[in-house]
Structures are given as C-alpha cells and as structure tokens.
C-alpha cells in the first residue's frame, strides 16, 4: 500500500497541479503586462488559447490518474484528485473574478 506522499511522486498526480499553477501564472502575467482589458470579439488571443490547452489537457491526465490509481488506493487517490480539482477551481475562480 502506498501513501499519499509517495503517490504524489507519480507524474500523473503532480502534473495537473503544475498545469493549474502554470495557467494561474499565465493569467497573472497577462494582467500584470496588459491590465484587465476586453479582447476583440473575433479572437481571444494567444494567452487565452494557451490557457485553454493547459486546462483542457488536465482532463486527460486526471482520467489516467483515476483509472490507474483509484482501484489500487481509493482513499489516497481521492485526496489527490480533490487537490487537483481544487487547484483547477481556484484558477477558474481567479479568471471569473477578473472578468467581472
């Protein structure tokens, strides 16, 4: 039986957390450089596309993690999935606050 700490050493556990952190840095960096501006309606911009790729690809990593580790260690796996979902929700909360 593995612990949560040893399970966090697997790339499928920490990669979604890193991707959420990168998306958050992308948002903060964009706001720091450009301020909060409304993009033109025809294109969202490069930053938005990179953000979408980062957040969308987390679904695949999270699905792999769940399929690989939940049958073996459900309690530790759910803790890590909860952390991954929480980090993604925090990024979307920051984005939502900036859109208001």
N, C-alpha and C positions, 0 to 999 in steps of 0.2 A: 504494500500500500504506500502510495506516495503522499507527501504532504502538500499543502497549498504552496509553500515556498519552493519546493522542488518542481512542482507543476508549472510555476511561473517562469521557470528557466526554459521552457519549451517555446520556440518561436511563435507558434500559433496562439500562445497565451499573451505574450507581451507585444506582438506586432500590432494588434488593433489599438492598444493603448498608445503606442508610438504614433500610429497614424492619426489618432484623435489629437494628440499633442501637436503634431505637425500641422493639422488643419487649424487648430487654435492659433498657432504661431503665424500661420498664413493670414488669418483674419486680423490678428493684432498688428502684424506688419503692414498689411494693406491699409488699415485705418490710420496707423502712425504716419505712413507716407502720403496718403491721399485724403485722409479725413473721411467722414461719412458722407458719401455722395451717391446720388441716384445714377445708375448706369444707363446708357442709352437703351431703348427698348429692343433694338434689333440684335444686340449681342451683349451677353453678360460679362464678358472679359475673361482673360486668361486665369486670373485668380479664382474666379467662380468655377471654371472648368476643372482646375486642379483640385479645388475643394470637393467638387462632386465626384471626381475619380477617387480621392482619398476616402471619403465617407462611404461611397458605394462599394468599393472593393473590400471594405471591412466585413461586409455581409458574408463573403465567400470564406474569409479566414475564420470568422466566428462559426460558420456552419461546419467547417472542417474540424475546428476545436471541439465543438459539441459532439460531432459524430465520433471523434477519436477518443475523447476523454470522459464524457459523461457516462458511458456504460461501465468504465473501469472505476472511476472515482466520482460518483454523482455529487457528493457534498462539496468537495474541493472544486470540482468543475463548475458548479453553480455559483460558487463565490467568485470565481474568476470571470465568468460570464456576466455576473452582476456588475463587477467593476468595469468591464468593457462597455456594457450598455450605459452605465452611469457616466463614463467619460464621454461617450458619444452624445448623450443627452445634454451634458454641460456645454459641449461645443455648439449644439443646436440652440441652446438657451442663450448663449452669447450672441449668436447670429440673429436670433429673434429680437433680442434687446436692441441691437444696432439697427434693425430695420424699422423700428417704431419711430 
